[in-house]
Amino acid sequence: MRIGVVDFSKARPVRRKPNPEDEGGRGLALVGELAEDWGTAPLPWGKQVWAELHGKGDQ
């Protein structure tokens, strides 16, 4: 399954290691651990971040 989210920023997301007291900054770390693959696609007005998730038995 491929899922994606879009936003109006053209800046590429950066995967980082947040400090334990940070309230955010964990999204891409979670995506990176759970997804088979992920990336970004530019849009005329922003970008899409997508991820491919495979279930049991998927090839």
PQR file with spaces between the fields and no chain letter, atoms N, CA, C, O and H, PARSE charges and radii, in Angstrom:
ATOM       1  N    MET     1       0.846   -1.150    0.000 -0.4000 1.5000
ATOM       2  CA   MET     1       0.000    0.000    0.000 -0.0000 2.0000
ATOM       3  C    MET     1       0.906    1.231    0.000  0.5500 1.7000
ATOM       4  O    MET     1       1.924    1.271    0.691 -0.5500 1.4000
ATOM       5  N    ARG     2       0.523    2.212   -0.771 -0.4000 1.5000
ATOM       6  CA   ARG     2       1.257    3.483   -0.803 -0.0000 2.0000
ATOM       7  C    ARG     2       0.353    4.577   -0.262  0.5500 1.7000
ATOM       8  O    ARG     2      -0.782    4.743   -0.708 -0.5500 1.4000
ATOM       9  H    ARG     2      -0.304    2.180   -1.333  0.4000 1.0000
ATOM      10  N    ILE     3       0.871    5.315    0.700 -0.4000 1.5000
ATOM      11  CA   ILE     3       0.125    6.425    1.273 -0.0000 2.0000
ATOM      12  C    ILE     3       0.955    7.689    1.137  0.5500 1.7000
ATOM      13  O    ILE     3       2.177    7.621    1.002 -0.5500 1.4000
ATOM      14  H    ILE     3       1.793    5.179    1.062  0.4000 1.0000
ATOM      15  N    GLY     4       0.306    8.827    1.170 -0.4000 1.5000
ATOM      16  CA   GLY     4       1.031   10.086    1.062 -0.0000 2.0000
ATOM      17  C    GLY     4       0.314   11.207    1.787  0.5500 1.7000
ATOM      18  O    GLY     4      -0.898   11.171    1.998 -0.5500 1.4000
ATOM      19  H    GLY     4      -0.686    8.882    1.280  0.4000 1.0000
ATOM      20  N    VAL     5       1.089   12.189    2.155 -0.4000 1.5000
ATOM      21  CA   VAL     5       0.555   13.417    2.732 -0.0000 2.0000
ATOM      22  C    VAL     5       1.142   14.581    1.954  0.5500 1.7000
ATOM      23  O    VAL     5       2.261   14.493    1.446 -0.5500 1.4000
ATOM      24  H    VAL     5       2.074   12.219    1.984  0.4000 1.0000
ATOM      25  N    VAL     6       0.401   15.659    1.859 -0.4000 1.5000
ATOM      26  CA   VAL     6       0.862   16.830    1.120 -0.0000 2.0000
ATOM      27  C    VAL     6       0.864   18.051    2.028  0.5500 1.7000
ATOM      28  O    VAL     6       0.110   18.129    2.998 -0.5500 1.4000
ATOM      29  H    VAL     6      -0.507   15.731    2.271  0.4000 1.0000
ATOM      30  N    ASP     7       1.727   19.000    1.692 -0.4000 1.5000
ATOM      31  CA   ASP     7       1.717   20.293    2.374 -0.0000 2.0000
ATOM      32  C    ASP     7       2.145   21.372    1.394  0.5500 1.7000
ATOM      33  O    ASP     7       2.533   21.082    0.262 -0.5500 1.4000
ATOM      34  H    ASP     7       2.339   18.937    0.905  0.4000 1.0000
ATOM      35  N    PHE     8       2.073   22.604    1.836 -0.4000 1.5000
ATOM      36  CA   PHE     8       2.352   23.737    0.963 -0.0000 2.0000
ATOM      37  C    PHE     8       3.807   24.177    0.983  0.5500 1.7000
ATOM      38  O    PHE     8       4.167   25.119    0.278 -0.5500 1.4000
ATOM      39  H    PHE     8       1.758   22.840    2.755  0.4000 1.0000
ATOM      40  N    SER     9       4.642   23.530    1.761 -0.4000 1.5000
ATOM      41  CA   SER     9       6.065   23.875    1.811 -0.0000 2.0000
ATOM      42  C    SER     9       6.813   23.124    0.716  0.5500 1.7000
ATOM      43  O    SER     9       6.565   21.938    0.496 -0.5500 1.4000
ATOM      44  H    SER     9       4.350   22.765    2.334  0.4000 1.0000
ATOM      45  N    LYS    10       7.720   23.802    0.033 -0.4000 1.5000
ATOM      46  CA   LYS    10       8.554   23.149   -0.974 -0.0000 2.0000
ATOM      47  C    LYS    10       9.852   22.622   -0.374  0.5500 1.7000
ATOM      48  O    LYS    10      10.630   21.963   -1.064 -0.5500 1.4000
ATOM      49  H    LYS    10       7.921   24.765    0.212  0.4000 1.0000
ATOM      50  N    ALA    11      10.095   22.907    0.907 -0.4000 1.5000
ATOM      51  CA   ALA    11      11.314   22.435    1.572 -0.0000 2.0000
ATOM      52  C    ALA    11      11.251   20.922    1.761  0.5500 1.7000
ATOM      53  O    ALA    11      10.226   20.375    2.167 -0.5500 1.4000
ATOM      54  H    ALA    11       9.463   23.443    1.468  0.4000 1.0000
ATOM      55  N    ARG    12      12.365   20.255    1.460 -0.4000 1.5000
ATOM      56  CA   ARG    12      12.427   18.806    1.647 -0.0000 2.0000
ATOM      57  C    ARG    12      12.493   18.483    3.136  0.5500 1.7000
ATOM      58  O    ARG    12      13.173   19.177    3.892 -0.5500 1.4000
ATOM      59  H    ARG    12      13.199   20.699    1.131  0.4000 1.0000
ATOM      60  N    PRO    13      11.792   17.436    3.562 -0.5600 1.5000
ATOM      61  CA   PRO    13      11.855   17.062    4.969  0.2800 2.0000
ATOM      62  C    PRO    13      13.218   16.474    5.310  0.5500 1.7000
ATOM      63  O    PRO    13      13.882   15.879    4.461 -0.5500 1.4000
ATOM      64  N    VAL    14      13.621   16.647    6.553 -0.4000 1.5000
ATOM      65  CA   VAL    14      14.907   16.136    7.022 -0.0000 2.0000
ATOM      66  C    VAL    14      14.646   15.192    8.188  0.5500 1.7000
ATOM      67  O    VAL    14      14.034   15.571    9.187 -0.5500 1.4000
ATOM      68  H    VAL    14      13.082   17.130    7.242  0.4000 1.0000
ATOM      69  N    ARG    15      15.118   13.962    8.045 -0.4000 1.5000
ATOM      70  CA   ARG    15      14.992   12.998    9.140 -0.0000 2.0000
ATOM      71  C    ARG    15      16.063   13.316   10.176  0.5500 1.7000
ATOM      72  O    ARG    15      17.245   13.422    9.850 -0.5500 1.4000
ATOM      73  H    ARG    15      15.615   13.654    7.234  0.4000 1.0000
ATOM      74  N    ARG    16      15.638   13.467   11.419 -0.4000 1.5000
ATOM      75  CA   ARG    16      16.584   13.808   12.476 -0.0000 2.0000
ATOM      76  C    ARG    16      16.244   13.026   13.734  0.5500 1.7000
ATOM      77  O    ARG    16      15.169   12.435   13.843 -0.5500 1.4000
ATOM      78  H    ARG    16      14.677   13.381   11.684  0.4000 1.0000
ATOM      79  N    LYS    17      17.165   13.031   14.671 -0.4000 1.5000
ATOM      80  CA   LYS    17      16.930   12.373   15.954 -0.0000 2.0000
ATOM      81  C    LYS    17      16.552   13.447   16.962  0.5500 1.7000
ATOM      82  O    LYS    17      17.397   14.253   17.351 -0.5500 1.4000
ATOM      83  H    LYS    17      18.038   13.511   14.582  0.4000 1.0000
ATOM      84  N    PRO    18      15.280   13.470   17.394 -0.5600 1.5000
ATOM      85  CA   PRO    18      14.857   14.512   18.335  0.2800 2.0000
ATOM      86  C    PRO    18      15.369   14.227   19.745  0.5500 1.7000
ATOM      87  O    PRO    18      15.655   13.085   20.106 -0.5500 1.4000
ATOM      88  N    ASN    19      15.474   15.274   20.513 -0.4000 1.5000
ATOM      89  CA   ASN    19      15.782   15.130   21.932 -0.0000 2.0000
ATOM      90  C    ASN    19      14.555   14.548   22.637  0.5500 1.7000
ATOM      91  O    ASN    19      13.432   14.773   22.186 -0.5500 1.4000
ATOM      92  H    ASN    19      15.242   16.202   20.220  0.4000 1.0000
ATOM      93  N    PRO    20      14.742   13.812   23.724 -0.5600 1.5000
ATOM      94  CA   PRO    20      13.591   13.215   24.422  0.2800 2.0000
ATOM      95  C    PRO    20      12.534   14.229   24.857  0.5500 1.7000
ATOM      96  O    PRO    20      11.351   13.894   24.920 -0.5500 1.4000
ATOM      97  N    GLU    21      12.941   15.461   25.156 -0.4000 1.5000
ATOM      98  CA   GLU    21      11.966   16.461   25.597 -0.0000 2.0000
ATOM      99  C    GLU    21      11.280   17.196   24.443  0.5500 1.7000
ATOM     100  O    GLU    21      10.353   17.971   24.681 -0.5500 1.4000
ATOM     101  H    GLU    21      13.902   15.733   25.104  0.4000 1.0000
ATOM     102  N    ASP    22      11.711   16.973   23.206 -0.4000 1.5000
ATOM     103  CA   ASP    22      11.062   17.599   22.051 -0.0000 2.0000
ATOM     104  C    ASP    22       9.633   17.079   21.907  0.5500 1.7000
ATOM     105  O    ASP    22       9.370   15.897   22.126 -0.5500 1.4000
ATOM     106  H    ASP    22      12.463   16.344   23.013  0.4000 1.0000
ATOM     107  N    GLU    23       8.717   17.970   21.538 -0.4000 1.5000
ATOM     108  CA   GLU    23       7.324   17.579   21.351 -0.0000 2.0000
ATOM     109  C    GLU    23       7.042   17.077   19.943  0.5500 1.7000
ATOM     110  O    GLU    23       5.999   16.466   19.709 -0.5500 1.4000
ATOM     111  H    GLU    23       8.931   18.930   21.360  0.4000 1.0000
ATOM     112  N    GLY    24       7.931   17.316   19.018 -0.4000 1.5000
ATOM     113  CA   GLY    24       7.731   16.882   17.640 -0.0000 2.0000
ATOM     114  C    GLY    24       9.028   16.384   17.041  0.5500 1.7000
ATOM     115  O    GLY    24      10.031   16.224   17.736 -0.5500 1.4000
ATOM     116  H    GLY    24       8.778   17.812   19.208  0.4000 1.0000
ATOM     117  N    GLY    25       8.994   16.140   15.732 -0.4000 1.5000
ATOM     118  CA   GLY    25      10.202   15.739   15.028 -0.0000 2.0000
ATOM     119  C    GLY    25      10.419   14.243   14.926  0.5500 1.7000
ATOM     120  O    GLY    25      11.521   13.797   14.607 -0.5500 1.4000
ATOM     121  H    GLY    25       8.179   16.270   15.167  0.4000 1.0000
ATOM     122  N    ARG    26       9.377   13.459   15.193 -0.4000 1.5000
ATOM     123  CA   ARG    26       9.525   12.005   15.154 -0.0000 2.0000
ATOM     124  C    ARG    26       8.862   11.356   13.945  0.5500 1.7000
ATOM     125  O    ARG    26       9.006   10.151   13.735 -0.5500 1.4000
ATOM     126  H    ARG    26       8.482   13.821   15.452  0.4000 1.0000
ATOM     127  N    GLY    27       8.147   12.127   13.161 -0.4000 1.5000
ATOM     128  CA   GLY    27       7.369   11.571   12.054 -0.0000 2.0000
ATOM     129  C    GLY    27       8.188   10.788   11.049  0.5500 1.7000
ATOM     130  O    GLY    27       7.856    9.642   10.749 -0.5500 1.4000
ATOM     131  H    GLY    27       8.030   13.105   13.332  0.4000 1.0000
ATOM     132  N    LEU    28       9.249   11.377   10.521 -0.4000 1.5000
ATOM     133  CA   LEU    28      10.050   10.679    9.522 -0.0000 2.0000
ATOM     134  C    LEU    28      10.817    9.509   10.119  0.5500 1.7000
ATOM     135  O    LEU    28      11.070    8.526    9.423 -0.5500 1.4000
ATOM     136  H    LEU    28       9.519   12.308   10.765  0.4000 1.0000
ATOM     137  N    ALA    29      11.188    9.590   11.377 -0.4000 1.5000
ATOM     138  CA   ALA    29      11.851    8.455   12.025 -0.0000 2.0000
ATOM     139  C    ALA    29      10.901    7.257   12.076  0.5500 1.7000
ATOM     140  O    ALA    29      11.312    6.126   11.821 -0.5500 1.4000
ATOM     141  H    ALA    29      10.982   10.389   11.942  0.4000 1.0000
ATOM     142  N    LEU    30       9.635    7.506   12.405 -0.4000 1.5000
ATOM     143  CA   LEU    30       8.642    6.428   12.420 -0.0000 2.0000
ATOM     144  C    LEU    30       8.406    5.877   11.019  0.5500 1.7000
ATOM     145  O    LEU    30       8.364    4.663   10.823 -0.5500 1.4000
ATOM     146  H    LEU    30       9.301    8.425   12.612  0.4000 1.0000
ATOM     147  N    VAL    31       8.253    6.762   10.056 -0.4000 1.5000
ATOM     148  CA   VAL    31       8.048    6.330    8.674 -0.0000 2.0000
ATOM     149  C    VAL    31       9.236    5.495    8.212  0.5500 1.7000
ATOM     150  O    VAL    31       9.050    4.444    7.599 -0.5500 1.4000
ATOM     151  H    VAL    31       8.287    7.748   10.215  0.4000 1.0000
ATOM     152  N    GLY    32      10.448    5.948    8.498 -0.4000 1.5000
ATOM     153  CA   GLY    32      11.644    5.224    8.090 -0.0000 2.0000
ATOM     154  C    GLY    32      11.734    3.830    8.680  0.5500 1.7000
ATOM     155  O    GLY    32      12.256    2.919    8.037 -0.5500 1.4000
ATOM     156  H    GLY    32      10.599    6.802    8.997  0.4000 1.0000
ATOM     157  N    GLU    33      11.235    3.649    9.891 -0.4000 1.5000
ATOM     158  CA   GLU    33      11.277    2.337   10.538 -0.0000 2.0000
ATOM     159  C    GLU    33      10.169    1.408   10.049  0.5500 1.7000
ATOM     160  O    GLU    33      10.374    0.197    9.964 -0.5500 1.4000
ATOM     161  H    GLU    33      10.810    4.389   10.413  0.4000 1.0000
ATOM     162  N    LEU    34       9.004    1.956    9.729 -0.4000 1.5000
ATOM     163  CA   LEU    34       7.847    1.128    9.398 -0.0000 2.0000
ATOM     164  C    LEU    34       7.666    0.870    7.906  0.5500 1.7000
ATOM     165  O    LEU    34       7.067   -0.136    7.528 -0.5500 1.4000
ATOM     166  H    LEU    34       8.838    2.940    9.798  0.4000 1.0000
ATOM     167  N    ALA    35       8.167    1.750    7.059 -0.4000 1.5000
ATOM     168  CA   ALA    35       7.916    1.659    5.623 -0.0000 2.0000
ATOM     169  C    ALA    35       9.001    0.859    4.908  0.5500 1.7000
ATOM     170  O    ALA    35      10.164    0.862    5.311 -0.5500 1.4000
ATOM     171  H    ALA    35       8.654    2.568    7.367  0.4000 1.0000
ATOM     172  N    GLU    36       8.596    0.175    3.841 -0.4000 1.5000
ATOM     173  CA   GLU    36       9.555   -0.479    2.957 -0.0000 2.0000
ATOM     174  C    GLU    36      10.376    0.559    2.211  0.5500 1.7000
ATOM     175  O    GLU    36      11.575    0.384    1.997 -0.5500 1.4000
ATOM     176  H    GLU    36       7.651    0.173    3.513  0.4000 1.0000
ATOM     177  N    ASP    37       9.718    1.637    1.819 -0.4000 1.5000
ATOM     178  CA   ASP    37      10.367    2.718    1.079 -0.0000 2.0000
ATOM     179  C    ASP    37       9.571    3.987    1.332  0.5500 1.7000
ATOM     180  O    ASP    37       8.379    3.923    1.634 -0.5500 1.4000
ATOM     181  H    ASP    37       8.744    1.779    1.993  0.4000 1.0000
ATOM     182  N    TRP    38      10.215    5.133    1.211 -0.4000 1.5000
ATOM     183  CA   TRP    38       9.523    6.410    1.331 -0.0000 2.0000
ATOM     184  C    TRP    38      10.320    7.454    0.566  0.5500 1.7000
ATOM     185  O    TRP    38      11.504    7.269    0.282 -0.5500 1.4000
ATOM     186  H    TRP    38      11.183    5.185    0.965  0.4000 1.0000
ATOM     187  N    GLY    39       9.654    8.551    0.240 -0.4000 1.5000
ATOM     188  CA   GLY    39      10.327    9.619   -0.482 -0.0000 2.0000
ATOM     189  C    GLY    39       9.434   10.837   -0.591  0.5500 1.7000
ATOM     190  O    GLY    39       8.388   10.929    0.052 -0.5500 1.4000
ATOM     191  H    GLY    39       8.693    8.701    0.472  0.4000 1.0000
ATOM     192  N    THR    40       9.869   11.764   -1.417 -0.4000 1.5000
ATOM     193  CA   THR    40       9.111   12.991   -1.632 -0.0000 2.0000
ATOM     194  C    THR    40       8.885   13.200   -3.118  0.5500 1.7000
ATOM     195  O    THR    40       9.666   12.733   -3.947 -0.5500 1.4000
ATOM     196  H    THR    40      10.719   11.690   -1.940  0.4000 1.0000
ATOM     197  N    ALA    41       7.832   13.891   -3.441 -0.4000 1.5000
ATOM     198  CA   ALA    41       7.522   14.255   -4.820 -0.0000 2.0000
ATOM     199  C    ALA    41       7.140   15.730   -4.836  0.5500 1.7000
ATOM     200  O    ALA    41       6.234   16.142   -4.112 -0.5500 1.4000
ATOM     201  H    ALA    41       7.197   14.270   -2.767  0.4000 1.0000
ATOM     202  N    PRO    42       7.826   16.532   -5.661 -0.5600 1.5000
ATOM     203  CA   PRO    42       7.482   17.949   -5.720  0.2800 2.0000
ATOM     204  C    PRO    42       6.124   18.162   -6.388  0.5500 1.7000
ATOM     205  O    PRO    42       5.742   17.429   -7.300 -0.5500 1.4000
ATOM     206  N    LEU    43       5.422   19.156   -5.925 -0.4000 1.5000
ATOM     207  CA   LEU    43       4.162   19.583   -6.516 -0.0000 2.0000
ATOM     208  C    LEU    43       4.307   21.054   -6.882  0.5500 1.7000
ATOM     209  O    LEU    43       5.174   21.733   -6.332 -0.5500 1.4000
ATOM     210  H    LEU    43       5.732   19.751   -5.184  0.4000 1.0000
ATOM     211  N    PRO    44       3.487   21.566   -7.792 -0.5600 1.5000
ATOM     212  CA   PRO    44       3.609   22.980   -8.166  0.2800 2.0000
ATOM     213  C    PRO    44       3.454   23.932   -6.979  0.5500 1.7000
ATOM     214  O    PRO    44       4.002   25.034   -6.996 -0.5500 1.4000
ATOM     215  N    TRP    45       2.723   23.520   -5.964 -0.4000 1.5000
ATOM     216  CA   TRP    45       2.430   24.384   -4.818 -0.0000 2.0000
ATOM     217  C    TRP    45       3.005   23.864   -3.510  0.5500 1.7000
ATOM     218  O    TRP    45       2.729   24.440   -2.458 -0.5500 1.4000
ATOM     219  H    TRP    45       2.278   22.625   -5.950  0.4000 1.0000
ATOM     220  N    GLY    46       3.793   22.794   -3.537 -0.4000 1.5000
ATOM     221  CA   GLY    46       4.339   22.227   -2.299 -0.0000 2.0000
ATOM     222  C    GLY    46       5.020   20.902   -2.558  0.5500 1.7000
ATOM     223  O    GLY    46       5.837   20.782   -3.471 -0.5500 1.4000
ATOM     224  H    GLY    46       4.017   22.325   -4.392  0.4000 1.0000
ATOM     225  N    LYS    47       4.684   19.907   -1.755 -0.4000 1.5000
ATOM     226  CA   LYS    47       5.282   18.582   -1.928 -0.0000 2.0000
ATOM     227  C    LYS    47       4.367   17.510   -1.357  0.5500 1.7000
ATOM     228  O    LYS    47       3.451   17.786   -0.582 -0.5500 1.4000
ATOM     229  H    LYS    47       4.021   20.004   -1.013  0.4000 1.0000
ATOM     230  N    GLN    48       4.645   16.284   -1.763 -0.4000 1.5000
ATOM     231  CA   GLN    48       4.017   15.107   -1.181 -0.0000 2.0000
ATOM     232  C    GLN    48       5.120   14.256   -0.566  0.5500 1.7000
ATOM     233  O    GLN    48       6.164   14.048   -1.186 -0.5500 1.4000
ATOM     234  H    GLN    48       5.389   16.060   -2.393  0.4000 1.0000
ATOM     235  N    VAL    49       4.898   13.768    0.637 -0.4000 1.5000
ATOM     236  CA   VAL    49       5.763   12.766    1.246 -0.0000 2.0000
ATOM     237  C    VAL    49       4.976   11.464    1.199  0.5500 1.7000
ATOM     238  O    VAL    49       3.845   11.399    1.680 -0.5500 1.4000
ATOM     239  H    VAL    49       4.050   13.937    1.140  0.4000 1.0000
ATOM     240  N    TRP    50       5.576   10.428    0.619 -0.4000 1.5000
ATOM     241  CA   TRP    50       4.879    9.162    0.447 -0.0000 2.0000
ATOM     242  C    TRP    50       5.650    8.037    1.134  0.5500 1.7000
ATOM     243  O    TRP    50       6.851    8.146    1.383 -0.5500 1.4000
ATOM     244  H    TRP    50       6.495   10.481    0.228  0.4000 1.0000
ATOM     245  N    ALA    51       4.934    6.959    1.431 -0.4000 1.5000
ATOM     246  CA   ALA    51       5.540    5.773    2.038 -0.0000 2.0000
ATOM     247  C    ALA    51       4.844    4.537    1.489  0.5500 1.7000
ATOM     248  O    ALA    51       3.637    4.541    1.251 -0.5500 1.4000
ATOM     249  H    ALA    51       3.959    6.871    1.228  0.4000 1.0000
ATOM     250  N    GLU    52       5.624    3.479    1.293 -0.4000 1.5000
ATOM     251  CA   GLU    52       5.085    2.191    0.868 -0.0000 2.0000
ATOM     252  C    GLU    52       5.161    1.224    2.043  0.5500 1.7000
ATOM     253  O    GLU    52       6.230    0.974    2.600 -0.5500 1.4000
ATOM     254  H    GLU    52       6.605    3.475    1.486  0.4000 1.0000
ATOM     255  N    LEU    53       3.997    0.689    2.404 -0.4000 1.5000
ATOM     256  CA   LEU    53       3.884   -0.256    3.508 -0.0000 2.0000
ATOM     257  C    LEU    53       3.462   -1.603    2.950  0.5500 1.7000
ATOM     258  O    LEU    53       2.568   -1.678    2.106 -0.5500 1.4000
ATOM     259  H    LEU    53       3.129    0.892    1.951  0.4000 1.0000
ATOM     260  N    HIS    54       4.093   -2.655    3.411 -0.4000 1.5000
ATOM     261  CA   HIS    54       3.769   -4.000    2.951 -0.0000 2.0000
ATOM     262  C    HIS    54       3.247   -4.802    4.128  0.5500 1.7000
ATOM     263  O    HIS    54       3.829   -4.780    5.213 -0.5500 1.4000
ATOM     264  H    HIS    54       4.819   -2.595    4.096  0.4000 1.0000
ATOM     265  N    GLY    55       2.160   -5.504    3.912 -0.4000 1.5000
ATOM     266  CA   GLY    55       1.594   -6.353    4.950 -0.0000 2.0000
ATOM     267  C    GLY    55       2.134   -7.768    4.855  0.5500 1.7000
ATOM     268  O    GLY    55       2.918   -8.081    3.959 -0.5500 1.4000
ATOM     269  H    GLY    55       1.688   -5.522    3.031  0.4000 1.0000
ATOM     270  N    LYS    56       1.722   -8.611    5.764 -0.4000 1.5000
ATOM     271  CA   LYS    56       2.134  -10.013    5.733 -0.0000 2.0000
ATOM     272  C    LYS    56       1.663  -10.654    4.440  0.5500 1.7000
ATOM     273  O    LYS    56       0.505  -10.499    4.053 -0.5500 1.4000
ATOM     274  H    LYS    56       1.086   -8.357    6.493  0.4000 1.0000
ATOM     275  N    GLY    57       2.545  -11.365    3.777 -0.4000 1.5000
ATOM     276  CA   GLY    57       2.206  -12.042    2.540 -0.0000 2.0000
ATOM     277  C    GLY    57       2.363  -11.194    1.300  0.5500 1.7000
ATOM     278  O    GLY    57       2.291  -11.726    0.192 -0.5500 1.4000
ATOM     279  H    GLY    57       3.486  -11.491    4.092  0.4000 1.0000
ATOM     280  N    ASP    58       2.574   -9.892    1.436 -0.4000 1.5000
ATOM     281  CA   ASP    58       2.793   -9.035    0.268 -0.0000 2.0000
ATOM     282  C    ASP    58       4.179   -9.290   -0.292  0.5500 1.7000
ATOM     283  O    ASP    58       5.135   -9.494    0.456 -0.5500 1.4000
ATOM     284  H    ASP    58       2.632   -9.460    2.336  0.4000 1.0000
ATOM     285  N    GLN    59       4.280   -9.278   -1.585 -0.4000 1.5000
ATOM     286  CA   GLN    59       5.581   -9.469   -2.243 -0.0000 2.0000
ATOM     287  C    GLN    59       5.979   -8.230   -2.981  0.5500 1.7000
ATOM     288  O    GLN    59       7.044   -8.194   -3.598 -0.5500 1.4000
ATOM     289  H    GLN    59       3.503   -9.112   -2.193  0.4000 1.0000
